[in-house]
Amino acid sequence: MDRFALAKAMKEVTRRTDAYWRPADIIQHQFAGTPFGSAYACISPGEQGQHPSSNHNRLHLCGAEPGLTADGTTGLLKLFRDAGIGRYFVWISPGPDMEAVRRWLADAGLRRWPYVAYLTLACDMRELAAAATEFDIREVDRQEVERLSGRLDGVIWPEYLRSLGVPGVHHFMAFEGDLPVASAVLCIFEELGHLSMALTAEPFRHRGAQSALIAQRINRAVAVGCKIVVSETLSILKDSLGNLQKVGFEVVYEKEVYSLFEPRAT
């Protein structure tokens, strides 16, 4: 899969996961044709954080993809203003004529967000040996997660609960005895497996839980017929990046993120 094809697939994964991981009041816009290309926009009024990773008011583009024009880009940005969204971000993945879309955004007053690299990594499909771990790693369902209610603080992201029971979404946890200590999700889209939503409770970090969860999810993806496994992380999350690279993930591309606001170093 080339970078443009992967970027288009990941944009569709984002659209699907937004539908069940974002709050109920989001507005999703998916386009197909001139002047908007196949752009995807998510408007989430309650998620207007300062940083791109915490703000889900996002426009997703794959370069100046077929059908996208300068006027179309202006119209896409207007969606956020019309919805009263003061802070939003444009995420650009690889696609045709990257320079054109960069120029259109610059003309609209947007600047690229520095400091952090937003990385998309992939690995060839192959079954992994079970990672050495002191934890019990298993797939869980809604009934088991509900049984664990009250013991999940710091173990799961809130969004994790919203996708329980969604077809093609597999939920995993690491346990010490009967105590949940970490979680992660595998989302299946056609022949692509997407690893996401990894979280480990603070007292149990750096003990191999996430490495084991990565291996378990890859093996599950192999079992259901995926041909490629993909994950996304930030360059500053060294543990997450290192865990992925240890099992063969390689950076395929970096998403460029643009904003109307002057970012501050962290």
C-alpha positions as semicolon CSV with decimal commas, in nm:
position;residue;x (nm);y (nm);z (nm)
1;M;0,000;0,000;0,000
2;D;0,147;0,336;-0,103
3;R;0,136;0,639;0,126
4;F;-0,161;0,804;-0,048
5;A;-0,365;0,484;-0,041
6;L;-0,282;0,433;0,327
7;A;-0,366;0,795;0,407
8;K;-0,708;0,763;0,240
9;A;-0,779;0,442;0,432
10;M;-0,678;0,606;0,760
11;K;-0,904;0,902;0,689
12;E;-1,196;0,660;0,660
13;V;-1,090;0,487;0,983
14;T;-1,091;0,829;1,151
15;R;-1,441;0,904;1,023
16;R;-1,569;0,572;1,152
17;T;-1,404;0,592;1,492
18;D;-1,518;0,952;1,541
19;A;-1,875;0,828;1,498
20;Y;-1,853;0,618;1,816
21;W;-1,564;0,770;2,014
22;R;-1,666;1,135;1,999
23;P;-1,957;1,285;2,197
24;A;-2,312;1,249;2,068
25;D;-2,334;1,613;1,956
26;I;-2,061;1,595;1,691
27;I;-2,134;1,688;1,330
28;Q;-1,957;1,490;1,059
29;H;-1,915;1,606;0,700
30;Q;-1,789;1,364;0,437
31;F;-1,747;1,494;0,083
32;A;-1,702;1,330;-0,256
33;G;-1,631;1,551;-0,554
34;T;-1,546;1,906;-0,661
35;P;-1,479;2,150;-0,497
36;F;-1,419;1,965;-0,167
37;G;-1,252;1,648;-0,290
38;S;-1,302;1,364;-0,041
39;A;-1,239;1,586;0,261
40;Y;-1,368;1,480;0,600
41;A;-1,458;1,733;0,871
42;C;-1,551;1,665;1,233
43;I;-1,716;1,941;1,437
44;S;-1,719;1,872;1,811
45;P;-1,835;2,180;2,008
46;G;-1,731;2,041;2,347
47;E;-1,376;1,950;2,243
48;Q;-1,202;2,278;2,163
49;G;-0,874;2,219;2,345
50;Q;-0,562;2,421;2,280
51;H;-0,359;2,135;2,137
52;P;-0,434;1,928;1,825
53;S;-0,431;1,598;2,013
54;S;-0,710;1,712;2,247
55;N;-0,918;1,911;1,999
56;H;-1,143;1,707;1,772
57;N;-1,262;1,996;1,559
58;R;-1,061;1,878;1,262
59;L;-1,051;1,891;0,886
60;H;-0,876;1,590;0,731
61;L;-0,722;1,615;0,384
62;C;-0,491;1,394;0,179
63;G;-0,296;1,662;0,001
64;A;-0,487;1,847;-0,271
65;E;-0,679;1,529;-0,338
66;P;-0,878;1,498;-0,662
67;G;-1,164;1,745;-0,670
68;L;-1,029;1,977;-0,397
69;T;-0,986;2,339;-0,503
70;A;-0,874;2,661;-0,338
71;D;-1,236;2,780;-0,314
72;G;-1,335;2,441;-0,177
73;T;-1,072;2,468;0,095
74;T;-1,209;2,810;0,191
75;G;-1,557;2,660;0,207
76;L;-1,439;2,375;0,428
77;L;-1,284;2,617;0,676
78;K;-1,609;2,812;0,679
79;L;-1,787;2,506;0,819
80;F;-1,612;2,562;1,150
81;R;-1,678;2,937;1,163
82;D;-2,045;2,881;1,081
83;A;-2,066;2,629;1,366
84;G;-1,916;2,879;1,611
85;I;-1,592;2,685;1,649
86;G;-1,314;2,925;1,741
87;R;-1,030;2,676;1,751
88;Y;-0,990;2,399;1,496
89;F;-0,709;2,217;1,318
90;V;-0,640;2,097;0,966
91;W;-0,465;1,761;0,940
92;I;-0,291;1,690;0,608
93;S;-0,181;1,340;0,516
94;P;0,015;1,249;0,201
95;G;-0,159;1,312;-0,128
96;P;-0,116;1,490;-0,462
97;D;0,011;1,847;-0,489
98;M;0,091;1,902;-0,123
99;E;0,235;2,244;-0,202
100;A;-0,098;2,365;-0,336
101;V;-0,295;2,279;-0,022
102;R;-0,020;2,427;0,198
103;R;-0,047;2,748;-0,002
104;W;-0,426;2,758;0,026
105;L;-0,406;2,719;0,403
106;A;-0,138;2,988;0,430
107;D;-0,357;3,222;0,227
108;A;-0,636;3,157;0,481
109;G;-0,404;3,254;0,768
110;L;-0,321;2,906;0,900
111;R;0,027;2,808;1,013
112;R;0,180;2,468;1,067
113;W;0,186;2,348;1,429
114;P;0,548;2,290;1,535
115;Y;0,720;2,107;1,821
116;V;0,545;1,770;1,786
117;A;0,545;1,519;1,499
118;Y;0,220;1,329;1,440
119;L;0,338;0,992;1,314
120;T;0,161;0,712;1,127
121;L;0,340;0,378;1,151
122;A;0,273;0,044;0,984
123;C;0,409;-0,309;0,987
124;D;0,379;-0,608;0,757
125;M;0,136;-0,867;0,877
126;R;0,287;-1,161;1,055
127;E;0,194;-1,349;1,368
128;L;0,407;-1,252;1,667
129;A;0,531;-1,470;1,946
130;A;0,352;-1,383;2,267
131;A;0,538;-1,101;2,437
132;A;0,698;-1,198;2,767
133;T;0,478;-1,050;3,035
134;E;0,374;-1,101;3,395
135;F;0,020;-0,995;3,305
136;D;-0,277;-1,189;3,173
137;I;-0,370;-1,040;2,833
138;R;-0,716;-1,110;2,696
139;E;-0,994;-0,974;2,481
140;V;-1,291;-0,846;2,681
141;D;-1,657;-0,777;2,607
142;R;-1,913;-0,537;2,748
143;Q;-2,026;-0,781;3,017
144;E;-1,675;-0,820;3,156
145;V;-1,602;-0,447;3,140
146;E;-1,925;-0,374;3,326
147;R;-1,821;-0,627;3,590
148;L;-1,499;-0,431;3,635
149;S;-1,679;-0,101;3,686
150;G;-1,519;0,099;3,966
151;R;-1,175;-0,048;3,903
152;L;-1,100;0,115;3,569
153;D;-0,972;0,460;3,671
154;G;-0,650;0,524;3,483
155;V;-0,688;0,197;3,293
156;I;-0,915;0,301;3,005
157;W;-0,985;0,616;2,809
158;P;-1,352;0,721;2,845
159;E;-1,397;0,666;2,470
160;Y;-1,313;0,297;2,518
161;L;-1,656;0,237;2,669
162;R;-1,839;0,395;2,375
163;S;-1,719;0,136;2,125
164;L;-1,797;-0,177;2,325
165;G;-2,005;-0,403;2,104
166;V;-1,931;-0,216;1,780
167;P;-1,868;-0,464;1,496
168;G;-1,503;-0,476;1,394
169;V;-1,380;-0,320;1,719
170;H;-1,189;-0,550;1,955
171;H;-1,116;-0,451;2,315
172;F;-0,824;-0,590;2,513
173;M;-0,705;-0,559;2,871
174;A;-0,405;-0,662;3,076
175;F;-0,472;-0,803;3,424
176;E;-0,268;-0,869;3,732
177;G;-0,477;-1,140;3,888
178;D;-0,829;-0,999;3,861
179;L;-0,709;-0,639;3,865
180;P;-0,722;-0,454;3,528
181;V;-0,402;-0,256;3,472
182;A;-0,399;-0,159;3,101
183;S;-0,617;-0,153;2,793
184;A;-0,601;-0,109;2,417
185;V;-0,823;-0,139;2,109
186;L;-0,798;-0,297;1,764
187;C;-1,024;-0,157;1,490
188;I;-1,068;-0,354;1,167
189;F;-1,137;-0,173;0,838
190;E;-1,138;-0,398;0,532
191;E;-0,786;-0,554;0,537
192;L;-0,637;-0,295;0,772
193;G;-0,599;-0,329;1,148
194;H;-0,567;-0,008;1,348
195;L;-0,411;-0,017;1,696
196;S;-0,533;0,261;1,922
197;M;-0,660;0,373;2,265
198;A;-0,365;0,231;2,462
199;L;-0,351;0,326;2,830
200;T;-0,175;0,181;3,135
201;A;-0,248;0,270;3,497
202;E;0,039;0,470;3,647
203;P;0,167;0,210;3,901
204;F;0,197;-0,056;3,629
205;R;0,382;0,133;3,358
206;H;0,718;0,018;3,218
207;R;0,639;-0,346;3,298
208;G;0,557;-0,468;2,948
209;A;0,178;-0,452;2,946
210;Q;0,153;-0,247;2,626
211;S;0,410;-0,456;2,440
212;A;0,200;-0,761;2,521
213;L;-0,120;-0,583;2,415
214;I;0,043;-0,488;2,083
215;A;0,137;-0,851;2,014
216;Q;-0,207;-0,977;2,111
217;R;-0,383;-0,728;1,883
218;I;-0,153;-0,798;1,588
219;N;-0,220;-1,169;1,623
220;R;-0,595;-1,100;1,634
221;A;-0,563;-0,890;1,319
222;V;-0,379;-1,175;1,147
223;A;-0,656;-1,415;1,252
224;V;-0,930;-1,203;1,091
225;G;-0,738;-1,159;0,764
226;C;-0,577;-0,816;0,789
227;K;-0,283;-0,753;0,556
228;I;-0,144;-0,445;0,727
229;V;-0,147;-0,310;1,082
230;V;-0,126;0,062;1,147
231;S;-0,087;0,278;1,456
232;E;-0,050;0,648;1,524
233;T;0,145;0,823;1,795
234;L;0,324;1,146;1,882
235;S;0,700;1,180;1,852
236;I;0,716;1,294;2,215
237;L;0,556;0,970;2,341
238;K;0,884;0,781;2,345
239;D;0,750;0,471;2,521
240;S;0,464;0,431;2,276
241;L;0,689;0,488;1,975
242;G;0,953;0,250;2,111
243;N;0,702;-0,028;2,181
244;L;0,579;-0,012;1,823
245;Q;0,924;0,000;1,668
246;K;1,042;-0,299;1,873
247;V;0,796;-0,526;1,691
248;G;0,870;-0,392;1,343
249;F;0,653;-0,084;1,297
250;E;0,810;0,182;1,076
251;V;0,709;0,543;1,025
252;V;0,526;0,571;0,692
253;Y;0,441;0,940;0,706
254;E;0,398;1,238;0,932
255;K;0,070;1,428;0,932
256;E;0,105;1,802;0,896
257;V;-0,120;1,995;1,134
258;Y;-0,226;2,356;1,074
259;S;-0,397;2,610;1,297
260;L;-0,510;2,971;1,300
261;F;-0,355;3,013;1,646
262;E;0,001;3,085;1,743
263;P;0,112;2,770;1,928
264;R;0,314;2,783;2,247
265;A;0,603;2,552;2,323
266;T;0,538;2,289;2,590
